[in-house]
Amino acid sequence: MVTNLPLQSSELPSLASLPAEPISPRYRILNLGLCVFFTLLITVILVGVRLQPWYDLPVEGEFGVSVAAFGVFILGSLSFGYHFFADRLIFYTIREQDIILYKGLFFKKVICQPVLRIQHIDIQRGPFERYFGLATLKVYSAGGSDHTLAIPGLPKDVAERLRQFVLDHSDLTRD
């Protein structure tokens, strides 16, 4: 027997009251380190082009390379600042029937993916993530071509346990 009784919004559970787990702090260190490394690398290359003794750059070229180096430094600093604050705001919750991801610095986002609607689940680890012992868990929903949610910065063993949990519970039938 199917029912469709009206509910009051005050009676609904709040997602904010659920216990959420943060991602690994190593993810933040990784992002901040990569921001610093690539910003310095590109800035040093541009400054090297500007100061190299083998070829005289025209005045416009010198100015252009100097502006590009300054622009790379500014963009790198902004990226560093963003990751400094935003990476601390990524949390996830695993419940029996769904996975919830909370993220966002300026634009808050809450993604709730029912386990029964998961088509595919994947663990991805790039070279830097492998070095730090981290992984990204990507969840693909039925009917979509791109991932529904991605939980970055999970310790490898946690990502594998979460993947196995979803695989074990994705074939549950509703009562």
NORMOPE-V241174 format. One record per pair of residues at least 12 apart in sequence whose C-alpha atoms are under 8 Angstrom apart, sorted by the first residue. I is the first residue (numbers start at 0). J is the second residue. If there is no record, write none. Layout:
# NORMOPE-V241174
I	J
I	J
This chain:
# NORMOPE-V241174
17	92
18	92
19	90
19	91
19	92
20	90
20	91
20	92
21	87
21	88
21	89
21	90
21	91
22	89
22	90
22	91
22	151
22	152
22	153
23	133
23	152
23	153
23	154
24	87
24	152
25	131
25	133
25	152
26	86
26	131
26	133
26	151
26	152
26	153
27	82
27	83
27	86
27	87
29	127
29	128
29	131
30	79
30	82
31	79
31	82
31	83
34	75
34	76
34	78
34	79
35	75
35	79
37	75
38	71
38	72
38	75
39	72
41	68
41	71
42	68
42	69
42	71
42	72
45	64
45	65
45	67
45	68
46	64
46	65
46	68
48	64
49	61
49	64
49	65
81	104
84	104
85	102
85	103
85	104
88	101
88	102
88	103
88	104
89	101
89	102
89	103
90	102
91	150
95	114
96	113
96	114
96	115
97	111
97	112
97	113
97	114
97	115
98	111
98	112
98	113
98	114
99	111
99	112
100	148
100	150
110	148
112	140
112	147
112	148
114	165
114	168
114	169
115	168
115	169
115	170
115	171
116	140
116	141
116	169
117	138
117	139
117	140
117	141
117	169
118	138
118	139
118	140
118	141
119	138
119	139
119	140
119	141
120	136
120	137
120	138
120	139
120	162
120	165
121	136
121	137
121	138
121	162
122	134
122	135
122	136
122	137
122	158
122	159
122	162
123	135
123	136
123	137
128	152
132	154
132	155
133	152
133	153
133	154
133	155
134	151
134	152
134	153
134	154
134	155
134	158
135	149
135	150
135	151
135	152
135	153
135	158
136	149
136	150
136	151
136	153
136	158
136	162
137	149
137	150
